[in-house]
Amino acid sequence: EVQLAESGGGLVQPGGSLRLSCAASGFPFSDTGMNWIRQAPGKELEWLLGITGSGIVTANTEAVKGRFTISRDNAKNMLYLQMTNLKSEDTAMYYCEELAYGNRGRGTQVTVSS
C-alpha cells in the first residue's frame, strides 16, 4: 500500500522559512519521480516542483522559482521542500505526489501571515 505523509507545515510570518517533509512507503521510492503540489483556498491544484528518482529537478514553476527547493533522501525514503522568503500567497495545503501510481498524501497546511 502506497503511503505518503507530509509534515512540517505551520504558521510563519512573511519572509520566513519552512521545511516540509514527505515520508514515503509502499513503492520503489528511489525509482520514482515525485512532485510537490499545493492548493490554496478556492483555487485549483498548482504544481510546484518535480524531481526524478535520481534527484534531478525536472522543472519548477515561476511562482516559487528561486525561493523553493525540492530534494530527496532515497536512503530514508524522504522528500523535502525547503521554502524561503515566504509570501502570503504561498498560503495553501501542500501535498507530495508520487508518479508511479499517482497518489498524494493528506497534505500539510502552510499559512503565511503576520
Contact map, one row per residue, 1 for C-alpha under 8 A:
111000000000000000000000111000000000000000000000000000000000000000000000000000000000000000000000000000000000000000
111100000000000000000001111000000000000000000000000000000000000000000000000000000000000000000000000000100000000000
111110000000000000000011110000000000000000000000000000000000000000000000000000000000000000000000000000001000000000
011111000000000000000111100000000000000000000000000000000000000000000000000000000000000000000001100000111100000000
001111100000000000001111000000000000000000000000000000000000000000000000000000000000000000000000000000001110000000
000111110000000000011110000000000000000000000000000000000000000000000000000000000000000000000111000000001111000000
000011111000000000011100000000000000000000000000000000000000000000000000000000000000000000000000000000000011000000
000001111100000001111000000000000000000000000000000000000000000000000000000000000000000000000000000000000001000000
000000111110000001110000000000000000000000000000000000000000000000000000000000000000000000000000000000000001111000
000000011111000000000000000000000000000000000000000000000000000000000000000000000000000000000000000000000001111000
000000001111100000000000000000000000000000000000000000000000000000000000000000000000000000000000000000000000011110
000000000111110111000000000000000000000000000000000000000000000000000000000000000000010000000000000000000000011111
000000000011111100000000000000000000000000000000000000000000000000000000000000000000010000000000000000000000000111
000000000001111100000000000000000000000000000000000000000000000000000000000000000000111100000000000000000000000111
000000000000111110000000000000000000000000000000000000000000000000000000000000000001111000000000000000000000000000
000000000001111111000000000000000000000000000000000000000000000000000000000000000001110000000000000000000000000000
000000000001001111100000000000000000000000000000000000000000000000000000000000000111110000000000000000000000000000
000000011001000111110000000000000000000000000000000000000000000000000000000000000111000000000000000000000000000000
000000011000000011111000000000000000000000000000000000000000000000000000000000011110000000000000000000000000000000
000001111000000001111100000000000000000000000000000000000000000000000000000000011110000000000000000000000000000000
000011110000000000111110000000000000000000000000000000000000000000000000000001111000000000000000000000000000000000
000111100000000000011111000000000000000000000000000000000000000000000000000001110000000000000001000000000000000000
001111000000000000001111100000000000000000000000000000000000000000000000000011100000000000000000000000000000000000
011110000000000000000111111010000000000000000000000000000000000000000000000011100000000000000000000000000000000000
111100000000000000000011111110000000000000000000000000000000000000000000000010000000000000000000000000000000000000
111000000000000000000001111100000000000000000000000000000000000000000000000000000000000000000000000000000000000000
110000000000000000000001111110000000000000000000000000000000000000000000000000000000000000000000000100000000000000
000000000000000000000000111111110000000000000000000000000000000000000000000000000000000000000000000000000000000000
000000000000000000000001101111111000000000000000000010000000000000000000010010000000000000000000000000000000000000
000000000000000000000000000111110000000000000000000011000000000000000000010010000000000000000000000000000000000000
000000000000000000000000000111111000000000000000000111000000000000000000000000000000000000000000000000000000000000
000000000000000000000000000111111100000000000000000110000000000000000000000000000000000000000000011100000000000000
000000000000000000000000000010111110000000000000011110000000000000000000000000000000000000000000011100000000000000
000000000000000000000000000000011111000000000000011110000000000000000000000000100000000000000001111000000000000000
000000000000000000000000000000001111100000000011111000000000000000000000000000000000000000000001111000000000000000
000000000000000000000000000000000111110000000011110000000000000000000100000000001000000000000111100000000000000000
000000000000000000000000000000000011111000001111100000000000000000000000000000000000000000000111100000000000000000
000000000000000000000000000000000001111100001111000000000000000000000000000000000000000000011110000000000000000000
000000000000000000000000000000000000111110111100000000000000000000000000000000000000000000011100000000000000000000
000000000000000000000000000000000000011111111000000000000000000000000000000000000000000001111000000000000000000000
000000000000000000000000000000000000001111100000000000000000000000000000000000000000000000010000000000000000000000
000000000000000000000000000000000000000111110000000000000000000000000000000000000000000000000000000000000000000000
000000000000000000000000000000000000001111111000000000000000000000000000000000000000000000000000000000000000000000
000000000000000000000000000000000000001101111100000000000000000000000000000000000000000000000000000000000000000000
000000000000000000000000000000000000111100111110000000000000000000000000000000000000000000000000000000000000000000
000000000000000000000000000000000000111000011111000000000000000000000000000000000000000000000000000000000000000000
000000000000000000000000000000000011110000001111100000000000100000000000000000000000000000000000000000000000000000
000000000000000000000000000000000011110000000111110000000001101100000000000000000000000000000000000000000000000000
000000000000000000000000000000000011100000000011111000001111100000001100000000000000000000000000000000000000000000
000000000000000000000000000000001111000000000001111100001111000000000100000000000000000000000000000000000000000000
000000000000000000000000000000001110000000000000111111111110000000000110000000000000000000000000000000000000000000
000000000000000000000000000000111100000000000000011111111100000000000000000000000000000000000000000000000000000000
000000000000000000000000000011111100000000000000001111110000000000000000000000000000000000000000000000000000000000
000000000000000000000000000001100000000000000000001111110000000000000000000000000000000000000000000000000000000000
000000000000000000000000000000000000000000000000001111111000000000000011000000000000000000000000000000000000000000
000000000000000000000000000000000000000000000000001111111100000000000000000000000000000000000000000000000000000000
000000000000000000000000000000000000000000000000111100111111000000000100000000000000000000000000000000000000000000
000000000000000000000000000000000000000000000000111100011111000000000000000000000000000000000000000000000000000000
000000000000000000000000000000000000000000000000111000001111100000000000000000000000000000000000000000000000000000
000000000000000000000000000000000000000000000001110000001111110110000000000000000000000000000000000000000000000000
000000000000000000000000000000000000000000000011100000000011111110000000000000000000000000000000000000000000000000
000000000000000000000000000000000000000000000000000000000001111110000000000000000000000000000000000000000000000000
000000000000000000000000000000000000000000000001000000000000111110000000000000000000000000000000000000000000000000
000000000000000000000000000000000000000000000001000000000001111111110000000000000000000000000000000000000000000000
000000000000000000000000000000000000000000000000000000000001111111110000000000000000000000000000000000000000000000
000000000000000000000000000000000000000000000000000000000000000111111000000000000000000000000000000000000000000000
000000000000000000000000000000000000000000000000000000000000000111111000000000000011110000000000000000000000000000
000000000000000000000000000000000000000000000000000000000000000111111100000000001111000000000000000000000000000000
000000000000000000000000000000000000000000000000100000000000000001111110000000001110000000000000000000000000000000
000000000000000000000000000000000001000000000000111000001000000000011111000000111100000000000000000000000000000000
000000000000000000000000000000000000000000000000001000100000000000001111100000111000000000000000000000000000000000
000000000000000000000000000000000000000000000000000000100000000000000111110011110000000000000000000000000000000000
000000000000000000000000000000000000000000000000000000000000000000000011111111100000000000000000000000000000000000
000000000000000000000000000011000000000000000000000000000000000000000001111111000000000000000000000000000000000000
000000000000000000000000000000000000000000000000000000000000000000000000111111000000000000000000000000000000000000
000000000000000000000000000000000000000000000000000000000000000000000000111111000000000000000000000000000000000000
000000000000000000000011100011000000000000000000000000000000000000000001111111100000000000000000000000000000000000
000000000000000000001111000000000000000000000000000000000000000000000001111111110000000000000000000000000000000000
000000000000000000001111000000000100000000000000000000000000000000000111100011111000000000000001000000000000000000
000000000000000000111100000000000000000000000000000000000000000000000111000001111100000000000000000000000000000000
000000000000000000111000000000000001000000000000000000000000000000011110000000111110000000000000000000000000000000
000000000000000011110000000000000000000000000000000000000000000000011100000000011111000000000000000000000000000000
000000000000000011110000000000000000000000000000000000000000000000111000000000001111110000000000000000000000000000
000000000000001111000000000000000000000000000000000000000000000000110000000000000111110000000000000000000000000000
000000000000011110000000000000000000000000000000000000000000000000100000000000000011111000000000000000000000000000
000000000001111110000000000000000000000000000000000000000000000000100000000000000011111101000000000000000000000100
000000000000011000000000000000000000000000000000000000000000000000000000000000000000111111100000000000000000000100
000000000000010000000000000000000000000000000000000000000000000000000000000000000000011111100000000000000000001110
000000000000000000000000000000000000000000000000000000000000000000000000000000000000001111100000000000000000000100
000000000000000000000000000000000000000100000000000000000000000000000000000000000000011111110000000000000000011100
000000000000000000000000000000000000000100000000000000000000000000000000000000000000001111111000000000000000111100
000000000000000000000000000000000000011110000000000000000000000000000000000000000000000001111100000000000000111000
000000000000000000000000000000000000011100000000000000000000000000000000000000000000000000111110000000000011110000
000001000000000000000000000000000001111000000000000000000000000000000000000000000000000000011111000000000011110000
000001000000000000000000000000000001110000000000000000000000000000000000000000000000000000001111100000011111000000
000101000000000000000100000000000111100000000000000000000000000000000000000000100000000000000111110000011010000000
000100000000000000000000000000000111100000000000000000000000000000000000000000000000000000000011111001111000000000
000000000000000000000000000000011110000000000000000000000000000000000000000000000000000000000001111111110000000000
000000000000000000000000000000011110000000000000000000000000000000000000000000000000000000000000111111100000000000
000000000000000000000000001000011000000000000000000000000000000000000000000000000000000000000000011111000000000000
000000000000000000000000000000000000000000000000000000000000000000000000000000000000000000000000011111100000000000
000000000000000000000000000000000000000000000000000000000000000000000000000000000000000000000000111111110000000000
010100000000000000000000000000000000000000000000000000000000000000000000000000000000000000000000111011111000000000
000100000000000000000000000000000000000000000000000000000000000000000000000000000000000000000011110001111110000000
001111000000000000000000000000000000000000000000000000000000000000000000000000000000000000000011100000111110000000
000111000000000000000000000000000000000000000000000000000000000000000000000000000000000000000010000000011111000000
000011100000000000000000000000000000000000000000000000000000000000000000000000000000000000001111000000011111100000
000001111100000000000000000000000000000000000000000000000000000000000000000000000000000000001110000000000111110000
000000001100000000000000000000000000000000000000000000000000000000000000000000000000000000111100000000000011111000
000000001111000000000000000000000000000000000000000000000000000000000000000000000000000001111100000000000001111100
000000001111000000000000000000000000000000000000000000000000000000000000000000000000000101110000000000000000111110
000000000011110000000000000000000000000000000000000000000000000000000000000000000000011111100000000000000000011111
000000000011110000000000000000000000000000000000000000000000000000000000000000000000000100000000000000000000001111
000000000001110000000000000000000000000000000000000000000000000000000000000000000000000000000000000000000000000111
